[in-house]
Amino acid sequence: MLIRSFVETYGYYALLAGTFLEGETILLIGGFVAHMGYLNLPVVMLVAFIGSFSGDQIYFCIGRLKGRELLSRYHKLEKRVDRVHCLMERYHDLIMVGFRFVYGLRILTPVVLGMNKGVKTLRFFVFNAIGAMIWSVVISSAGYFFGYAIENLIRTVKHYEIIVLFVIAGIVMAFRAARRFRRREC
């Protein structure tokens, strides 16, 4: 009861913060918790959209204003920046929609896109909104339907739990009997 109350009170705030920063895991959990009935799935999708979209817009603006300065401090990011540039050359608009699906490039990509003067702010805004919408629906739905899979697995296990219990008991009794038999031989 305490967990349900906590999730119902703070779940959307945690989801907003988590999707603002990175978010895949927290959004999967949000979808799963919606399946359990603690949160509302369409609201989970909306909150995830807002968090993801606004976070990436801010990262884009940081890239526009201070991107080169920031990246000059963090030389370890050079390989990732090069990867983003390479992907941008090949898949220009698709990167703006799908970067949040590429592990390890989620926060860096909008910063690098912001540094690229060839990427117009309005264009990024539109593609970011499309990408955030797709991402929030797909990932939260995956968590929601994962809840169905877990529920079905539990139901299936419960159906067979008596059989499993008897099999385990039989194995334990067989090992004990074998042990006793070996002890008597000595």
QUIPEHU-V410064 format. One record per residue. RES is the residue in three letters. PSI is psi in degrees with one decimal (NA if undefined). NEAR is the number of other C-alpha atoms within 10 Angstrom. D_CENTER is the distance of its C-alpha to the mean C-alpha in Angstrom with 2 decimals. Layout:
# QUIPEHU-V410064
res=<RES | RES>
psi=<PSI | PSI>
near=<NEAR | NEAR>
d_center=<D_CENTER | D_CENTER>
This chain:
# QUIPEHU-V410064
res=<MET | LEU | ILE | ARG | SER | PHE | VAL | GLU | THR | TYR | GLY | TYR | TYR | ALA | LEU | LEU | ALA | GLY | THR | PHE | LEU | GLU | GLY | GLU | THR | ILE | LEU | LEU | ILE | GLY | GLY | PHE | VAL | ALA | HIS | MET | GLY | TYR | LEU | ASN | LEU | PRO | VAL | VAL | MET | LEU | VAL | ALA | PHE | ILE | GLY | SER | PHE | SER | GLY | ASP | GLN | ILE | TYR | PHE | CYS | ILE | GLY | ARG | LEU | LYS | GLY | ARG | GLU | LEU | LEU | SER | ARG | TYR | HIS | LYS | LEU | GLU | LYS | ARG | VAL | ASP | ARG | VAL | HIS | CYS | LEU | MET | GLU | ARG | TYR | HIS | ASP | LEU | ILE | MET | VAL | GLY | PHE | ARG | PHE | VAL | TYR | GLY | LEU | ARG | ILE | LEU | THR | PRO | VAL | VAL | LEU | GLY | MET | ASN | LYS | GLY | VAL | LYS | THR | LEU | ARG | PHE | PHE | VAL | PHE | ASN | ALA | ILE | GLY | ALA | MET | ILE | TRP | SER | VAL | VAL | ILE | SER | SER | ALA | GLY | TYR | PHE | PHE | GLY | TYR | ALA | ILE | GLU | ASN | LEU | ILE | ARG | THR | VAL | LYS | HIS | TYR | GLU | ILE | ILE | VAL | LEU | PHE | VAL | ILE | ALA | GLY | ILE | VAL | MET | ALA | PHE | ARG | ALA | ALA | ARG | ARG | PHE | ARG | ARG | ARG | GLU | CYS>
psi=<-38.6 | -42.2 | -43.1 | -45.1 | -43.1 | -46.5 | -43.0 | -31.6 | -46.2 | -2.1 | -44.6 | -35.0 | -43.5 | -40.3 | -43.1 | -48.6 | -44.4 | -40.7 | -23.3 | -39.5 | -56.3 | -78.0 | -17.8 | -49.1 | -47.0 | -32.6 | -38.4 | -44.1 | -40.0 | -42.6 | -40.9 | -43.6 | -33.4 | -39.7 | -37.6 | -11.1 | 4.9 | -30.1 | 164.3 | 123.6 | -47.4 | -33.8 | -37.5 | -45.3 | -43.7 | -46.9 | -41.2 | -40.8 | -48.7 | -46.2 | -47.9 | -48.8 | -49.4 | -38.5 | -45.7 | -31.0 | -41.0 | -43.0 | -38.0 | -45.4 | -38.3 | -42.2 | -40.6 | -41.8 | -41.1 | 15.5 | -49.4 | -40.5 | -44.2 | -46.1 | -25.8 | -22.5 | -27.4 | 84.1 | -22.4 | -19.9 | -4.2 | -41.8 | -40.6 | -39.4 | -43.9 | -39.9 | -42.8 | -44.1 | -42.7 | -46.0 | -37.6 | -39.3 | -36.7 | -39.6 | 48.7 | -69.5 | -34.1 | -34.0 | -40.9 | -27.3 | -41.4 | 4.4 | -28.3 | -9.7 | -5.9 | 111.4 | 136.1 | -7.3 | 6.0 | -49.5 | -36.4 | -37.8 | -49.4 | -29.0 | -48.1 | -40.2 | -38.0 | -32.4 | -24.6 | 108.6 | -16.5 | -17.2 | 111.1 | 144.0 | -45.6 | -39.2 | -44.9 | -41.6 | -47.9 | -50.0 | -33.0 | -41.1 | -42.9 | -47.3 | -41.7 | -37.8 | -49.2 | -47.4 | -46.5 | -37.7 | -46.4 | -49.4 | -42.2 | -36.1 | -38.0 | -43.7 | -40.1 | -47.6 | -24.8 | -36.9 | -41.7 | -43.4 | -43.7 | -44.0 | -43.8 | -38.9 | -44.9 | -43.2 | -42.2 | -44.0 | -41.9 | -37.2 | -37.8 | 3.5 | -34.3 | -44.5 | -46.4 | -43.2 | -45.7 | -39.2 | -46.2 | -45.0 | -40.9 | -42.4 | -45.8 | -45.6 | -37.9 | -42.6 | -42.9 | -42.7 | -42.1 | -39.7 | -46.6 | -41.4 | -42.1 | -39.1 | -36.5 | -29.6 | -32.0 | NA>
near=<6 | 7 | 9 | 15 | 11 | 11 | 17 | 16 | 13 | 12 | 19 | 19 | 14 | 16 | 24 | 24 | 19 | 19 | 26 | 22 | 17 | 20 | 21 | 20 | 15 | 21 | 30 | 23 | 20 | 29 | 31 | 24 | 23 | 22 | 21 | 15 | 12 | 19 | 20 | 16 | 21 | 15 | 12 | 24 | 25 | 17 | 22 | 31 | 24 | 20 | 23 | 29 | 24 | 20 | 21 | 28 | 20 | 15 | 23 | 27 | 18 | 18 | 23 | 20 | 14 | 14 | 21 | 15 | 10 | 13 | 17 | 11 | 9 | 9 | 10 | 10 | 13 | 12 | 10 | 15 | 19 | 12 | 14 | 20 | 17 | 12 | 15 | 19 | 11 | 11 | 12 | 13 | 15 | 13 | 22 | 24 | 20 | 18 | 22 | 23 | 14 | 10 | 10 | 12 | 18 | 19 | 18 | 21 | 27 | 29 | 27 | 26 | 26 | 26 | 19 | 16 | 10 | 8 | 17 | 11 | 15 | 9 | 12 | 20 | 17 | 13 | 18 | 26 | 21 | 16 | 22 | 28 | 19 | 15 | 24 | 28 | 19 | 16 | 23 | 28 | 23 | 17 | 24 | 22 | 17 | 17 | 20 | 15 | 12 | 12 | 14 | 12 | 12 | 13 | 12 | 11 | 13 | 12 | 11 | 11 | 13 | 11 | 12 | 13 | 11 | 11 | 12 | 12 | 12 | 12 | 12 | 12 | 12 | 12 | 12 | 12 | 12 | 11 | 11 | 11 | 11 | 10 | 9 | 7 | 6 | 5>
d_center=<25.76 | 24.84 | 21.12 | 21.22 | 23.14 | 20.85 | 17.69 | 19.81 | 21.19 | 18.35 | 15.14 | 15.06 | 16.01 | 13.27 | 10.74 | 12.81 | 13.00 | 9.39 | 8.61 | 11.98 | 11.27 | 8.01 | 5.20 | 1.64 | 2.98 | 5.54 | 5.14 | 5.04 | 7.69 | 9.24 | 9.87 | 11.21 | 13.30 | 14.55 | 15.71 | 17.53 | 19.26 | 18.38 | 16.72 | 17.55 | 15.10 | 16.71 | 16.60 | 12.87 | 12.61 | 15.28 | 14.01 | 10.61 | 12.98 | 15.28 | 13.01 | 11.49 | 14.97 | 16.99 | 15.17 | 15.57 | 19.11 | 19.97 | 18.80 | 20.92 | 23.82 | 23.59 | 23.88 | 26.78 | 28.59 | 27.92 | 25.86 | 28.69 | 29.71 | 26.29 | 25.85 | 29.42 | 28.50 | 25.62 | 27.19 | 24.45 | 22.29 | 25.03 | 23.71 | 20.33 | 22.37 | 24.61 | 21.80 | 20.62 | 24.32 | 24.84 | 21.98 | 23.39 | 26.81 | 25.76 | 23.17 | 23.98 | 22.64 | 19.88 | 18.37 | 18.43 | 16.55 | 14.10 | 13.48 | 9.95 | 9.26 | 11.23 | 9.91 | 12.22 | 13.61 | 11.36 | 13.78 | 16.80 | 17.12 | 18.06 | 20.38 | 22.04 | 22.31 | 23.96 | 26.37 | 27.38 | 30.23 | 30.12 | 26.91 | 28.24 | 26.52 | 26.90 | 25.59 | 22.38 | 22.15 | 22.50 | 20.16 | 17.48 | 17.95 | 17.78 | 14.60 | 12.88 | 14.34 | 13.30 | 9.62 | 9.63 | 11.70 | 10.16 | 6.54 | 8.30 | 11.06 | 9.38 | 8.63 | 12.15 | 13.81 | 12.43 | 14.39 | 17.35 | 17.22 | 17.25 | 19.98 | 21.97 | 21.75 | 23.06 | 25.71 | 26.74 | 26.95 | 29.00 | 31.26 | 31.98 | 31.89 | 35.70 | 36.20 | 33.79 | 35.59 | 38.94 | 37.86 | 36.64 | 39.86 | 41.91 | 40.41 | 41.04 | 44.59 | 45.25 | 44.27 | 46.45 | 49.32 | 49.08 | 49.14 | 52.19 | 53.93 | 53.44 | 54.79 | 57.89 | 58.67 | 59.10>
